[in-house]
Amino acid sequence: MLARPNDLSRPRLGMAISMKVAKLSVVRNRLKRIVRESFRYHQQELGSLDCVVLGRYGLIEEDNAVLFASLEQHWLRFTHLCASY
């Protein structure tokens, strides 16, 4: 995950989950739904950040709970980063 401050008053989300990571569109869409849902839970805390989620190999083997926990750690780190701005 990457993040940069933006000039808006709200956070934005971008995703790059390619076919190299997940060949089937069903799997890519599942990952995107999980990321979007997790982002919705934390968007009030993120201030004005542009966040980009990059898909990596091995991501599709994880179940939803593990993915949510991993995203939770990233959002927490970005929340602390946003507080310093």
C-alpha positions in Angstrom: 0.0 0.0 0.0 1.1 3.5 -0.8 -0.2 6.9 0.4 0.3 10.5 -0.3 -1.4 13.6 1.0 -3.8 15.3 -1.4 -5.4 18.8 -1.6 -8.9 17.6 -1.1 -10.8 17.3 2.2 -11.4 13.6 1.8 -9.4 10.4 1.2 -9.3 8.6 -2.2 -8.7 5.0 -3.0 -6.9 3.4 -6.0 -6.3 -0.2 -6.7 -3.9 -2.1 -8.9 -4.7 -5.7 -8.9 -3.5 -7.2 -12.1 -4.1 -10.5 -13.9 -0.6 -11.6 -12.9 -1.8 -11.6 -9.3 -5.2 -13.2 -9.9 -6.0 -14.8 -13.2 -9.7 -15.0 -12.6 -11.8 -11.9 -12.6 -13.9 -13.4 -9.8 -10.9 -13.5 -7.5 -9.7 -10.0 -8.5 -13.2 -8.6 -7.8 -13.3 -10.4 -4.4 -10.1 -8.7 -3.5 -11.4 -5.3 -4.6 -14.6 -5.7 -2.7 -12.6 -6.5 0.5 -10.4 -3.5 0.0 -13.3 -1.1 -0.7 -15.2 -2.3 2.4 -12.2 -1.9 4.6 -11.6 1.6 3.2 -15.2 2.6 3.9 -14.7 1.6 7.6 -11.6 3.8 7.9 -12.1 6.7 5.5 -13.2 9.1 8.3 -9.8 8.6 10.1 -7.6 9.0 7.0 -8.1 12.7 6.5 -7.0 13.8 3.0 -4.8 10.9 1.7 -4.6 9.3 -1.6 -4.2 5.5 -0.9 -3.2 3.0 -3.5 -3.5 -0.8 -2.9 -1.1 -2.9 -4.9 -1.8 -6.6 -5.4 1.1 -8.9 -4.7 1.7 -12.6 -5.3 0.3 -14.9 -2.7 -2.6 -12.5 -2.0 -5.3 -14.8 -3.4 -4.4 -17.7 -1.0 -5.4 -15.7 2.0 -8.9 -15.8 3.4 -11.1 -12.7 4.0 -10.3 -12.4 7.7 -6.5 -12.3 7.1 -6.9 -9.7 4.4 -9.1 -7.5 6.6 -6.5 -7.8 9.4 -3.7 -6.9 7.1 -5.6 -3.9 5.7 -6.4 -2.9 9.3 -2.7 -2.6 10.1 -2.1 -0.5 7.0 -5.0 1.9 7.7 -3.7 2.3 11.3 -0.3 3.2 10.0 -1.7 5.7 7.6 -3.9 7.2 10.3 -0.8 7.9 12.4 0.9 9.2 9.3 -2.1 11.5 8.6 -2.0 12.9 12.1 1.5 14.2 11.5 0.3 16.4 8.7 
